[in-house]
Amino acid sequence: MTTYEKELIWQVEQRYPHLSTARLMQKLMDMGVIDFSRCKILAVKNWVEQLVKHGEKKIDAMWKAAEYFACSYEYVRKCMYYYQDVHFSH
């Protein structure tokens, strides 16, 4: 973790000590600190991957994601195949 990252975390903890994770994420997105476009991609990819882990066929899961997120199948496909660098890391 870089000094910048550590300092930002410390500053956010000092400024918003009582916010839930959801409220803190919303605040950071509103400030433009978190890239909302990448968050949308991450949400779609993870949602599809979870369906696949539970036995759904990938294409069916992608169609369901398009319905769930009210977006086009092409957008879901782009999220799944074009954005390879957006994922949850362990």
C-alpha positions as YAML, in Angstrom:
chain: A
units: angstrom
residues:
- id: 1
  name: MET
  ca: [0.00, 0.00, 0.00]
- id: 2
  name: THR
  ca: [1.38, 3.39, -0.95]
- id: 3
  name: THR
  ca: [1.76, 6.37, 1.35]
- id: 4
  name: TYR
  ca: [-1.00, 8.12, -0.62]
- id: 5
  name: GLU
  ca: [-3.39, 5.21, -0.09]
- id: 6
  name: LYS
  ca: [-2.60, 4.99, 3.61]
- id: 7
  name: GLU
  ca: [-3.07, 8.73, 4.05]
- id: 8
  name: LEU
  ca: [-6.37, 8.74, 2.16]
- id: 9
  name: ILE
  ca: [-7.66, 5.88, 4.30]
- id: 10
  name: TRP
  ca: [-6.62, 7.67, 7.48]
- id: 11
  name: GLN
  ca: [-8.26, 10.93, 6.36]
- id: 12
  name: VAL
  ca: [-11.51, 9.19, 5.42]
- id: 13
  name: GLU
  ca: [-11.57, 7.32, 8.75]
- id: 14
  name: GLN
  ca: [-11.10, 10.62, 10.61]
- id: 15
  name: ARG
  ca: [-13.73, 12.49, 8.62]
- id: 16
  name: TYR
  ca: [-16.43, 9.77, 8.46]
- id: 17
  name: PRO
  ca: [-15.93, 7.46, 11.46]
- id: 18
  name: HIS
  ca: [-19.60, 6.54, 11.89]
- id: 19
  name: LEU
  ca: [-20.64, 5.87, 8.29]
- id: 20
  name: SER
  ca: [-21.61, 2.38, 7.21]
- id: 21
  name: THR
  ca: [-19.69, 0.86, 4.32]
- id: 22
  name: ALA
  ca: [-22.60, 1.56, 1.97]
- id: 23
  name: ARG
  ca: [-22.86, 5.22, 2.98]
- id: 24
  name: LEU
  ca: [-19.10, 5.66, 2.82]
- id: 25
  name: MET
  ca: [-18.96, 4.15, -0.67]
- id: 26
  name: GLN
  ca: [-21.80, 6.44, -1.78]
- id: 27
  name: LYS
  ca: [-20.05, 9.49, -0.35]
- id: 28
  name: LEU
  ca: [-16.78, 8.60, -2.12]
- id: 29
  name: MET
  ca: [-18.62, 8.01, -5.40]
- id: 30
  name: ASP
  ca: [-20.40, 11.36, -5.04]
- id: 31
  name: MET
  ca: [-17.01, 13.01, -4.50]
- id: 32
  name: GLY
  ca: [-15.65, 11.35, -7.63]
- id: 33
  name: VAL
  ca: [-12.96, 9.50, -5.70]
- id: 34
  name: ILE
  ca: [-14.32, 6.11, -6.77]
- id: 35
  name: ASP
  ca: [-14.83, 5.47, -10.48]
- id: 36
  name: PHE
  ca: [-18.55, 4.67, -10.73]
- id: 37
  name: SER
  ca: [-18.16, 3.22, -14.24]
- id: 38
  name: ARG
  ca: [-15.71, 0.63, -12.97]
- id: 39
  name: CYS
  ca: [-18.01, -0.10, -10.03]
- id: 40
  name: LYS
  ca: [-20.85, -0.86, -12.46]
- id: 41
  name: ILE
  ca: [-18.59, -3.20, -14.42]
- id: 42
  name: LEU
  ca: [-17.50, -4.93, -11.23]
- id: 43
  name: ALA
  ca: [-21.10, -5.35, -10.08]
- id: 44
  name: VAL
  ca: [-22.15, -6.93, -13.38]
- id: 45
  name: LYS
  ca: [-19.14, -9.25, -13.58]
- id: 46
  name: ASN
  ca: [-19.51, -10.43, -10.00]
- id: 47
  name: TRP
  ca: [-23.27, -10.95, -10.34]
- id: 48
  name: VAL
  ca: [-22.79, -13.12, -13.44]
- id: 49
  name: GLU
  ca: [-19.91, -15.05, -11.84]
- id: 50
  name: GLN
  ca: [-22.04, -15.80, -8.78]
- id: 51
  name: LEU
  ca: [-24.85, -17.21, -10.93]
- id: 52
  name: VAL
  ca: [-22.35, -19.36, -12.81]
- id: 53
  name: LYS
  ca: [-20.89, -20.65, -9.53]
- id: 54
  name: HIS
  ca: [-24.40, -21.75, -8.57]
- id: 55
  name: GLY
  ca: [-24.85, -23.78, -11.75]
- id: 56
  name: GLU
  ca: [-26.26, -21.28, -14.22]
- id: 57
  name: LYS
  ca: [-24.91, -21.39, -17.78]
- id: 58
  name: LYS
  ca: [-22.80, -18.32, -18.48]
- id: 59
  name: ILE
  ca: [-24.85, -17.03, -21.39]
- id: 60
  name: ASP
  ca: [-28.08, -17.47, -19.42]
- id: 61
  name: ALA
  ca: [-26.50, -15.67, -16.47]
- id: 62
  name: MET
  ca: [-25.47, -12.82, -18.78]
- id: 63
  name: TRP
  ca: [-29.02, -12.49, -20.13]
- id: 64
  name: LYS
  ca: [-30.36, -12.45, -16.57]
- id: 65
  name: ALA
  ca: [-27.81, -9.76, -15.68]
- id: 66
  name: ALA
  ca: [-29.04, -7.61, -18.57]
- id: 67
  name: GLU
  ca: [-32.56, -7.89, -17.19]
- id: 68
  name: TYR
  ca: [-31.51, -7.35, -13.57]
- id: 69
  name: PHE
  ca: [-29.37, -4.29, -14.26]
- id: 70
  name: ALA
  ca: [-31.77, -2.98, -16.94]
- id: 71
  name: CYS
  ca: [-29.02, -2.74, -19.52]
- id: 72
  name: SER
  ca: [-28.29, -4.35, -22.86]
- id: 73
  name: TYR
  ca: [-26.86, -7.80, -23.30]
- id: 74
  name: GLU
  ca: [-24.05, -6.12, -25.25]
- id: 75
  name: TYR
  ca: [-23.13, -4.06, -22.18]
- id: 76
  name: VAL
  ca: [-23.00, -7.22, -20.05]
- id: 77
  name: ARG
  ca: [-20.90, -8.95, -22.70]
- id: 78
  name: LYS
  ca: [-18.53, -5.99, -22.75]
- id: 79
  name: CYS
  ca: [-18.25, -6.12, -18.96]
- id: 80
  name: MET
  ca: [-17.45, -9.81, -19.03]
- id: 81
  name: TYR
  ca: [-14.98, -9.95, -21.91]
- id: 82
  name: TYR
  ca: [-13.59, -6.47, -22.54]
- id: 83
  name: TYR
  ca: [-12.77, -5.35, -19.00]
- id: 84
  name: GLN
  ca: [-10.38, -8.04, -17.82]
- id: 85
  name: ASP
  ca: [-8.65, -5.82, -15.24]
- id: 86
  name: VAL
  ca: [-11.79, -5.14, -13.16]
- id: 87
  name: HIS
  ca: [-12.34, -7.79, -10.50]
- id: 88
  name: PHE
  ca: [-12.46, -8.38, -6.79]
- id: 89
  name: SER
  ca: [-9.05, -9.37, -5.52]
- id: 90
  name: HIS
  ca: [-8.62, -11.63, -2.54]
...
